[in-house]
């Protein structure tokens, strides 16, 4: 009986030692990948911050209005935020590669899905930045055109243009990461219709006011008196 128990314990220890012997090298490889990835992530963060400084990214963010949004949300400056995002993306990629080096079959599919999802997030962030930049530019152009045309509700028109472009941008970003596709589509359709209806009403009121101004200038009292004098002659 004692011999049977001892043999079972020896066999169990042998299996455990074999498992540790197979797992230990993979664990060391994982740690090396994570450490190297951490160093590369720090280097990528530094390079990204300097590249964004050379590209005057903070000035572009100010003109796009994203810098003000970040300040209101108590978040870092746009350049620091993008640099930190670069660090975490690079390090997470190496972290997932390190976990994959363990050879756990059940985790490989999930890791592959995460790695495929990261570029979509990057593209979505890029879409948001370009969209905010375009929204601010078009809003200023609409405001300038409305003021030059002496239209009322010039600020309302500019705000509507900005809101419409931002709405379209957010919809495209959510579509890029495939988040609640049907819900986003329905919400965008409703909001787009509401904005277009509001713009149509605003344009109608503005056109009415503009037509009144044109008629008042065309038929001013001075011109009416001149017409009466010509008639009497």
Secondary structure, DSSP 4 states (H G I P E B T S, - for coil): -HHHHHHHHHHHHHHHHHHHHHHHHHHHHHHHHHHHHHHHHHHHHHHHHHHHHHTTHHHHHHHHTHHHHHHHTTPPPHHHHHHHHHHHHHHHHHHHHHHHHTT-HHHHHHHHHHHHHHHHHHHHHHHHHHHHHHHHHHHHHHHHHHHHTT-SSHHHHHHHHHHHHHHHHHHHHHHHTT-SHHHHHHHHHHHHHHHHHHHHHHHHHHHHHHHHHHHHHHT-HHHHHHHHHHHH-
